Amino acid sequence: MKSPAAYADIIRYRFNPLEKSKLWLWKLIRTVMIVGFCFIILFPLFLRLSVAFRSKADIYDPTVLWIPRHFTLDNVKIAMQATDYFTALLNTFLISAGTTIIQLASCALAAYAFARLKFKGSGLLFGIVIFTIVVPPQTIMIPLYLTYRYFDLFGLVKLFTGKSSFNLIDTFWPFLISSATAMGLKNGLYIYIFRQFFRGIPKEIEEAALVDGAGVLKTFYRIMLPNAVPAIVTVLLFSFVWQWNDSYYVSLFLSKVKVLSTQLMDMGSALGKEPDLVYQSMLLNTGVLLLTAPLIILYLFVQRYFVESVERTGIVG
């Protein structure tokens, strides 16, 4: 049952013209802001959708703004052929999915250690982890390339195989090894997300598990991980999307393996014989749409879980 003060507020807003005008003005401003932000975000997507299905005759037709007059799939077919789409799509998915799963495990373990296992120098090490977020990857490009070009783990390769080193360039191993050691793309951010979430879990839950005889690792995967589903969803989506869109590391380690981001960059040279620059630009926009289409489909299925996970992990706080 509502209180008298609540009824008074309802009466004031319903019968006071000034209050009603303020309420409707705020609704109008909020609607305009939401529509404006949505337009800014979705405009590039709508433009590429419109361009992807236009024929060459629609380019210079001033009456064609959004809806193509001559609908065609030729642009999509040409873009797929120029990028070797399905092969690049499979390689991109394998790299993104593999690194995502491995990064999830390694970053969660590292974050749990920083959140719960206090040791000498843990604060300094965590500060270094945070510092890796802002370090430009170009500063470590040469040593990182040489590490995987002449890969030798503490001299064990030569000891057991007789070879001086392994060449891991043009393989998936650089991505998998970097992810397993929590030194992959944006891993500092993922460790921070997990650490902040683990610190929010009551210590009494862990203490009860320790009393029942559970060790550190058992407590981690039986108690902490099941309670960290929001953080897991956030890291999974961030990791997959950033790796999917990455062009720096894939161009550094992969020169023969085809992935979507590098194929899109090479698409311009493949279309270099096209004399019409406007049509060439239209084909490039179609290639961008093909690159982002799997991510858009993924977001349509997981957007509710993603929004909930971001709210519960406190990223925006």
N, C-alpha and C positions, 0 to 999 in steps of 0.2 A: 504494500500500500504506500502511495506517495505521501510525502510530508507536505504540510501547508506551504512551506517555502517553495517546494517544487511546483505546486499548483500556481503559486503566485508568479513564478518565472514563466510558466506556460501562458498564463493570462496576459502578462506584460508583453511577451513576444507576439502573441496572437492579435492583440487589440491596439498595440502601440505602433503607429505608422513609422515612426523613426526607427524603432528596433527592427521592424520587419524590413525596412529599406536597407539597414545595415546588414541584415542576414542575407538578403538577396544579392546585395553588392558583393559580399564575400564569396557567395556561391558562384557569381559570375566571374570574379577575378580568379578563383580556384579553377574553374572550368577552362578559362582562357589559357592559364598557365599549363594545365595538364595537356590540353590539345596542342599548344605550342611546343612543349617539350617532346611530345609524341611525334609531331611532324618533323622536328629537327632530327630525331633519332631514326625514324622510319623513312625519311625522304630518300636517302641513298639506296635503300632496299627497293622501294617502289620504282625509282628511276631505272635501276638495273633490270628489274622485272619487265618494265615497259620496253627497254632497249633490247633485251634478249630475244624478243619474239617479233621484232620489226624486220621487214624486208629492206633490201637496199634502196628500194624506191621510196620508202617512207622517210629517209634521212633528211631530204631537202624539201619535204612536204610541210609547209607551215601550218596546215590544218591538223597535223598529227601531233598531239601533245602527250597524252598518256596511253591511250588505247591504240594499238597498231591498226592501220587500215588493211594492210596485207599481212595477215598472221602467217609466220613461218618458223620452222625449227632448224633452218639452215645455220643460223648463228651458233646454236647449241652444238650441232654436229661438227662444225668447223672447229669450235673451241675444244671439244672433246678429242678430236683428232690431233690438234696442235699440242695438247698437253698429255696425250696418251692417258686419258682420264682414269680409266678403271684400274690400270696398273699403279698409277700414282696414288689413287684413292686407297687401294689395298695397302701399299707401303706406308702411307701416312697414318692409316688406322692402326697398323701393327706397331709402329713407333709410338704413337700417342697412347694407345692402350697399355703397351708394355711398360713404358716409363711411368704412366700414371699409377699403375698397381705397385710398382717397386718404390716409387716416391712416397706413396701412402704408407707403406710399411716402414721405410727408413726414417722418414720425417716424424712419424708418430712415435717411434722408439726414442729418437733424439729429443723430441719435445717432452716425453714422459720423464726422461732423465733430468732435463733442465727444470721441470716443474716439481718433481718429488724427491729425486735423489740428490741431495745437497753434498757437494764435494768441493775441495779447495780449488779456487779458480773458476767455478762454474759461472759466476757472474761475468767474468772477463770473456770466457768462451762464448757465452750467449750474446754479449755485445759484439763480438766478431761475427757471429752468425747474422745478427741484424745488419752489420756493416756490409755483408755480402749482397744485400738487397740493392744497395746504391752503387756498388762497384760496376763500372761499365765493362761489359764483356770483352770489348776491344783491348783492354789492358792485359788480359791473360790469353789472348788469341794465339800468340806464337807458342808459349810454353804448353798450352793445352793441346795444340795440334801436334807438337813434337812428342808429347807424352803418349798419344795414341798411335802416332806413326812409328815410334820405336818403343813399343810397350814392353816393359820388363818389370815384373813385380819383385822388387828387392833382389834382383839377380836370380830368381828361382827359374825363370824361363831358360836361361843358359845352363843352369845346373841340371835340369831334368831333361831338356830337349837338345842341348848342344847348339841351339840357335842363339844369336845375339839378342834378338827381340822379335816381337810379332808386329805386323802391320795391320792395325785395326781400322784403318781408313777405308771408307766405302763398305762398312759393315754397320750393324746396329749396336755393336758392342760399346762404342763410346757413350751412347745414350743410356744403355743399361747399366754400365759401370758407374757413370756419374750419378744416376738415380739411386743405385744401391748404396753409395757412400754419402747420400744426402747432399750432393754437390751439383745437382742438375739445375735445370732452368727454374728460377724463382723458389728454390728450396728453402731459402731463408725465411720467406714469407709463410710457407706452409708450416715450418717449425714454430714460428711465432703464433700462428692460428691455433695449432694443437696445444702449445704450452699454455696459452691464455685459457683455453677451454678446460684443460686438465686441472689448472689451478682453481677453477670454479667448482670442481667436484669436491664434496665434503671429505675430509680426511678420515672421518669415522668409518666410511665404507671400506677404505683400504685397511684400516686397523682391524676391522671385523674379519676381513679376509686373511690377514696375517695371523690372527688368533686361531682361525680354523686350519692353519697350516699351509696356506698358500704362499709361494715364494714371490719374488718380484715379477718374474715373467708371467707366472700364472695370474697374478693380480692384474697385470697389464692387459692380457688378452681375454680374461674372464670378467673383469670388473670395469676397467677403464674404457676399453674399446666399445663394448656394448652401450655405454653411456655417452659416447662421443660421436654418435651418428650424425648430428648436425655438422660437426667439424669435418667428419669424413666426407659428407656430401659436398661441402664447400671446397675442400681440397681436391676431390675427384674432378669436379667440374672445372675449377681454375686450372689444374694441371693439364687436363685433356685439351682444353681450349687453347691455352698458351702454347702447348707443344704442337697442336694442329696448325696454328698460325705462324709458328717460328720459321723464319727464313735464314737467320744468321747461323745458327749451329748446324742446320742441315746442309747449308752451302759450304760450311767449313769442313764437315766430316764426310759428306756424300757428294761425289762428283759424277758417279755412274748410276747410282740408285735414284730412281725417279720418285719424287714426292710432289704434292700439289703446290706448295709454296714456291719451290724452285722452278717447277714447270711453268708456273704462271709468269715468273720473271723471264724465262726463256721463250715465252710465247710471243713476246714482242719481236724478237729476232726471227722467229718462225714465220711471222706475218709481215716481215720486212719487204717482201715483194709486192705487197698490196699497195697500189699507188694512191688509193683514196685514204687519207689519214683519218678522216671522220669515221669511215667504215671500220678501219683498223681499231680505232678507239672503241667503237661499239662492240667489236669482238673481244677486246680486252675486258670490257665491263661484263660481258657474258662469262668470261673465264673467272672473274672475281665472284660472280653469282654462283658458279659451280663450286668454287672453293668454300663458300660460306653456307651453301645449301645443307650439307649434313649437320652443321652446327645449329642451324635454325630448326631443323627437324628435331634434333636432340633437345633443344631448349623447350620446344612445344610440349614434350613429354615430362620434363623434369623441372619446369619453371616453378611449380608450387613448392617442391621440396627444396629448391635452391633458395627461394625467398625466405622460407622458414628457417633454413640452416644459417643463412647470413644474419637473420635477426637473433638467433639463439647463440651464435658464436660471438656476437658483439663487435663485429668488424667495423661497423659504422659508429661505434661508441667512442 
